[in-house]
């Protein structure tokens, strides 16, 4: 079986799991008389009313004939009404009646309660992870033009430093084939870090999802070192790496350092481009064998 077939099977397996988890396979969704498709149409009318049938087809992807029959059924039940558009009498606008709004409120409240019950079975960090992964999946699969994501840089919270070690080790293993000795190095760097005057770590979030990190550590009175910059694959191309580097530069200047220095390897092409764009200068390089690979280490400096 090919890798593509295996991935497709995993996606289908997750779909079966999740539809069962949220109870959408039941004929009567959330103990209401509505199916999942009917509940979705009621929700979309409530969010956009007055709305046209064409707009509903666009947002739901439902077949025109199926949607028309559904809307006709809603009208017979007194849930939905139609009226002519004020600027074009040929266009019919759909809206929820008082009975329809009551049905929507019941559906919405029960869906919210069911979701909260599902989340309550997990701890705070697990709940954050669930939301973050869902947001990332939506970004990756969405066919629509993506709005610029919200970037947040913050100090590390409990568990974040362990996440940095974990993610950097995995990324460099997957992308460059580095061995476990890199994990030993980053563990030592993180273990020596002291968050305080002259040193800082920033955790980057993209639309609430953990997306990257960077450190500034004290080398001596005049020199600070930028260390362990990384950006998660899903967050690349959003300017996050440059934002992290610019934040380090601003911090180093504010802390009174004269030089901001960093050490990297020539294979980290994307990171080197960010450093060059920020006016770092290459001041030295040498060959070395580390992490199971023959590499060229480079030292870059920025005069502050």
N, C-alpha and C positions, 0 to 999 in steps of 0.2 A: 504494500500500500504506500502511495506517495505521501510526502510531507503535506501537500495540499489536502489530500483526502483525510489525513489524520487531523489537521486543523479544522476542516469542515465538520468532522465527527464530534470534535470537542465543542464547537459552537452549538451544534444541534443538541448535544448532551446538556449543555448549560441552559439552553432554551427550554428543554423539557423540565429541568430542575426548577428554573425560576418561575415558569408559568404555574407549576404545581405549588411553589412556595407562596405565591401571592394570590392563589385561588381563582385565577381567571378561567379555568377550565369548567367551572360549575355552570350549569345552564342558567341559574339565577345568581347573578354576580352580587356578592356581599349581602345575600338574603334579600335582594330586591327583584322585581319582575323583569329586569333588564339583562341582556347579554353584554359581553365586553364591548362589542361594536356599538350597540345602542348607547351604552354609558359614555363611550368616547364621543359620539356625536352630540349628546346632550351637553357634555363638558365643553365642547368646542363652541356650541351655540352660546352657552353661558358666558364664555370668555370673550366672544367677539360680537355679541348681538348689538344691532341687527346685522345678520350675515347672509350672504347668498349661498345657494346650493353649490354653485361653482367653487366658492371659497372653501366650503366644507369638503368637497371632493379633493381639492388641492392639499389641504392639511391632513386629511385622513388617508388618502389613497384608495378610498372605497370605490367600487364599481358604480357607475352612474345609475344604472337600473336598480341595483340593490339599495343605494342611498335614497333614491326617489320613493321606493316602496316603504322604506323605513320612515321617512319624513311624513308620508301620507298616513302611516299608522299612528305616528305621534299626534298628527292633527285630529284624527278620529278620537284619540284618547284625551284630547284637550290639553296636551302638553306643549304644543307648538302652534304659533299663529303665523300668518303671512300678511304682509301689507306691501303696497306699491312703493317703490323708491320715490322720494319727493322730486327728484330731478329727471326721472325716467320711469314712466308708468309701466313699461314693459318688464322691468326688473322687479322681482319679488324678494322682499327681505324677510328673513326668518327671525323669530324671537320666541323666547319662552313665555308662556302664560304664567299666571300666578300658580297654577297647579304644577307647571313645568319647573318653576323655580323651587317649589317645595321638594319635588323629586330630585332635582339637582343637589339641593342642600343636604338631603338625606344621603345621597350617593357620596358626595364629597366628604361628609363627616365620617361615614363608615370606612371609606378608603383611607382617610387620614388615621383613624383609630387602628385599622388593621396594620398599617405601615409602622405606626409607633409600637404596636405590640411586637412586631417582628424585630424592630431595632432594640427594644428593651431586653431581648434575650441575650444581648451582647454588651460588652463593656464600652466605655467612652471611646477608647482608641480604635476598637474594632468598628464602631459605628462611623468614625471619621474615615477609616480605610474603605468601608463599603461605599460611602458617598463619593470619595475621591476617585475610586476605581470606576464607578458608574459615570462620573463626569468625564473621565479620560476616555472611556469607551464611546460615549456619545460624541465627543469631539472627533475621534478617529473615524467613526462610521457615518457621521453626518455628511450628506451630499451638498448641503447648503454652504454658501460662503461663510466663513467663520469670522465672527466679530473678534476684535482684538481682546485677548484674555486679560484678566486682571492679575497683575503681578504684586505679590506681597513679600517683602523681606522682613524677617523677624529674628530675634535671638533664639537659640536652641531651647527646646523644652525637654523634659525627661524622656529618654528613648531616642531622641534625634541623633545624638552622636553615634549611637550604635547603628542607626539607620544609614548614616553616612559611610561607615566602615563596610556595612553589608552591601550597599548599592554600588559603591565605587569598586569594590573587589569583583562583584559580578559583572559590571559594565566593562572593566578593563580586561577581564577574562574573555568575555564574549566578543568584544570588538578588536582586541589586539593579541589575544592568546596569552596574556600574562598569567604566571602561575601563582600559587598561594603565598609565595614570599611577599607579594605586594600587600596582601592583607596584614601581614606582620608589620610592614612599614607603616601603613596608615593607622594601625592600632597604636603604634608607638607615638605617632604624631598627635593623635587625638588624646592619648593618655597624658601628654605633656601640656596640653592646652589649658590655659587659665583665663577664663573670661573675666575681663576687668580692664583697668586703664592700660592703654597701649596694645591690647589684644582683643580681638572680636571674631565671632563666628556668625554668619548669616545663613538662615534656612530660607530658601525660596519656595513660595507657593504660587501655583498658577491656577486661577479659578478654584482655590482651596485645596488643590492636590500638591503633595510634596514633589518638587520639581528640580531641586538642585541645592548646592551649598558652596561656601567658600570661607576661608580663614584668613585673617591677618594676625601674624604673631611677631613678637619682638625679637629681633636679631641682636641689636645693641642700641645704644642711646640714639643713634642717627639713622639706623637702618631697620626697616620692617620687612617682613617676608610674606608675600601672598602665597597661600598654600591650598592645595586640594580643591581647586575649582572643578565643579562638575555640573552638568545639566542633563536631566533625564531625556531619553530619546524623544518621548512624546512632546516635550517642551521646546525642542530645538527649532530654530528659525523664527523665534518670537522676540529676539533681542535680549533674552534673559541673561545669557553669558556676559554680554557687554554691560548690562545693568549691575550684575554682581561685581564685575571688575571696577566699574566707575564708583561703586559704593566703597570698595576697598581703597581706592585712590583718595576719595574725599575723606575717609576716616583717617588714613595715614597722614594726610596733610594737617588735619585738625588735631592730631595727637603730637605734632611737632617733629615728625620724622623728616629727614632730608632726602632719603632714597627709599623707594619701594622696590624690592628685589623678588625674583621668583626663579625657580628651577623647574624645567619641564623636559620633555623628550621630543625629538624631531617628528616622531610619528603622530603626535597630537596636533594635527594640522589645524583643525578648527579653533582650538584654544590659542595657538600661536597667531592666528589671524586677528583674534580679538586683542591680544597683547600689542601687536603691531599697530592696530587701529587706534589704540589708546596711547601710542607714542612710546611704548617700551622699546629699548634698544638692546640688541644682542651683544653681550660683552664677553662671551666665552662659550666654548663647547668642547666636549671630549667624548670619545667612544667608551662604552662600558657594557658589561654583561650583567643584566639584572632582570629579575622576574622571569627567568628562563629565556630571555631574548637578547640579541646583540642590538644595542641602542646607541643613540647619540644624545647625550645630555646637553642641555643648553641653559645658560644663565642669562636672564634678561633683567634690565634695570630701568627704572623711571626716576629721573631727578624731579623732586617735588619743590 
